[in-house]
Amino acid sequence: MSQSDLFGAPASGTPDAASPAQQAANLREQLHFHAHRYYVLDDPQIPDAEYDRLFQALQALEAAHPELRTPDSPTQRVLGKVLDGFMPVRHAVPMLSIRTETDTQASGAEAFDARVRRELGLPEDAPQVEYAAELKFDGLAINLRYESGVLVQAATRGDGEQGEDVTQNIRTIGQIPLKLKVAGAAPEVLEVRGEVYMRRDDFEALNERQRQQGDKTFVNPRNAAAGAVRQLDPGIAARRPLSFFAYGLGEVKGWDVPPTHSGLLDALRDMGLPVCAERTVAQGASGPNGLVAFHQAIGQRRDQLPFDIDGVVYKVNSRELQERLGFVTREPRWAVAHKYPAQEQLTQVEGIDIQVGRTGKLTPVARLKPVFVGGVTVTNATLHNLFELRRKRVRVGDTVIVRRAGDVIPEVVGVVGEARASYVPNFRMPAHCPVCGSTVVRERGEVDHRCTGGLFCAAQRKQALLHFAQRRAVEIEGLGDKLVDQLVDSGLVRTLPELYKLGLAKLAALDRMADKSAQNIVNALEKSKTTTLPRFLFGLGIRHVGEATAKDLARHFGGIDRIMDASVDQLLTVRDVGPVVAQSIRTFFDQAHNREVVEQLRAAGVTWPEHEPSAEADAASLPLSGKTLVLTGTLPTLSREDAKAMIEAAGGKVAGSVSKKTHYVIAGEEAGSKLEKAQSLGVPVLDEAGLLALLAPGADSADSPAPADPADAAGTPSQADQN
Ligand code: IVH
């Protein structure tokens, strides 16, 4: 065993005196090592640039000495020519398939275990059979042939007897070692079988790239992987991000195969081949360490895996028992695939409807001939937006692939079959919201169509209520998802103002609502009525009006009526308000019902302080503009959030730590190290009263109050600081 095997990266310092052959061998060894860390272990040890440097050094050396170029050189991954077709390859050992148990849950594993025990002739009371349990990857089977440790050929499964030579494409897969890591002599022949697949994130990225280049996208990772492997141009194949997992053997000469399947996978992993870590050795079918438990555990995590699987595979772990069990036709008796419900199915589009989401987004939804997919019967599937729909060319009457993965909403992945013979009109988005009749718009540069109905649109009410009630808006404590659903679904609340008409009796009458909770909501509603203009404005949920914009608008206009009446041009004079935001505000208040909501909220008693318009109230003329403040400790009446909001409304900034650039530290009770730091840096320290004085109109740095006595402001700072 070389030193590099024991201690990690191969030594990199090849003496200059080394012969070109030695240098090339050294570089190759380093590149193999780092490629394995990067592609297989996902744990690179050196930066990409350093890898590139080594790679280029080897390329240069091989260019100068072509005789040093070896087939296992990392520079030789993409070397093939564009082919007319693939050469046939006869498999030395046939590539079998596995029997599938489609039964659900326990029975699949139990039926297999029972069969194995029967076929082995085991008595009832014999100990449990040991199984290797692994994932059934959803890609395509490949045979990798290594001779003396060097990859010489890669072939598809084909009909099991004869496949196709796809060596030049498979060589482009970084995860597949061109040379096996072995201590001592490499096996004369070692055929490794496994699955080539595409990770979901790689698939998404590939499709995104295809879309941008105007090329066709792939319907799923499996098809994308299969397409890449059978790509005649290896240059294109190299740009398709493929991965590989080893799961078995073909022909072997000159290697002692480990006595168990799990041991075999460990050995392959140690040779540098990617082996999936999601596997286990199970004893029998039932019990905490049985096959059933594995099937269930993986089933629950299926959608969180970075790649698609369509089931799990159980294999009798002992090779000796495998041999005793043997084969029936093309399937081993010692292995079985236990599938999960398919996540994709074919069905027909019966219609295309429009759904209005909580944010007003209009989503075209395919109404489907009911189909059982992903474990449930699906009758609707999203088409996302008009552009996706057009891109996929989905029309009523089409046969489509529907996908439902886990809790994700079912989607139409694509159309199968030929273009329609008869004329079917193109789908169009409606001009008016099917729920509330408001105008539908699509903003420039956006793919989504939206209903402009805002607070008035029933489909958007829930979202609007939650947005209005959130902490950063008017804050109605206790008004969460569940209550909002109940209120809207029961018809009790249709608009924001109706929240304030609820009253104790109506709330207490709701399902699962205790009197005390109802009273709490009533109190929270009452409390929310006293708010600020920025919070109120933000709470209205106008598109593009976030907290910061709401503050800017409030500061600039001082009152809600002036904002509602402002023209786009006037809105554009507000700091940080651009054309998109200005137009969105205008569109919102152009809807009469949105103005009514504001009126009714005011009538219900929602209030906030207003001030004169300060059209010129740009940054410079505010009391705290250009000032940085730090808050520490607990203030007697203001919450930290309120204090922060007030400071920001006055043009100031609130920072998290004290520095020489801090203008004031506002200290409350139990102020700690920040107060100490302020004192040591000579930064003025104020209490809450001092802060309020600073905020008073007319106050500016020239006549700012004298720093408060820190002992007053912070209680007993000397004590608190010792914490
Ligand atoms: S073992 C002798 N193990 O499923 C057993 N196959 O019909 C040969 N597959 O196309 C297969 N994951 O590509 C085995 N962990 C796994 C697998 C797996 C996916 C595929 C394989 C073949 C099909 C079996």
Residues whose N, C-alpha, C, O or C-beta is under 5 A from the ligand:
A	BS01	IVH	L96 S97 I98 E134 L135 K136 F137 L140 A141 E195 Y247 V313 P332 A335
